[in-house]
Amino acid sequence: MTETPKAKRFSMIREFHLADWFTLGNAVSGTGALFSTMSFLTSGDVFHVYMVAFLVFLALVFDVLDGRIARWRQKSSALGRELDSLADVISFGVAPAIIGYACGMNGLYDRILLAYFVACGVSRLARYNVTAEDMAGASGKVTHFEGTPIPTSIVLVFLLAAAAYSGAIGQNLWFGAMSIGGFTLHPLTLIFGLSGSLMISRIRIPKP
């Protein structure tokens, strides 16, 4: 009997493991961080910047838990791996870049660096997905990362939350602004460029 489209949808849900639901929690938290960023742009209330930091931290908690649950239950899948990467792009790639823009990194060079950061994060995740099996070797366990993991971008989000707390956002952004060829660069944005470059580097970091 041919499976109907409705049955296929339900069967996909049945294929979700417990860890996958925590991965979705990661994605939802990252989406909430984007909503809070938009609320900050609308209201100017720095409370929303703090909410971004909290929600990205919550996304990190879900990200850690989904891996631990998958190992504990010894259940993982290609679907789960793809879900994890897509959720990480939202929470640790797009969300940090957008809050950076909202906090004042909105010059032309800033936008280029923020887009570069996101592109590096996406590339880092894609590289991990296609090389994970090779890196696992005979043990079946990935022993190290190549390049810094994308969740390390939470440091950038906390840095911006600290800047918001001290009033150093917008026109008061730390290190000010400079004009190059008639376009603006906020030197603080360079940390996003550095973070992105480290993600696509060949630096080996032991995997817990």
Beta strands, then each sheet from edge to edge (+ up, - down):
strand 1: 144-146
strand 2: 178-180
strand 3: 183-185
strand 4: 204-206
sheet 1: 1+ 4-
sheet 2: 2+ 3-
end
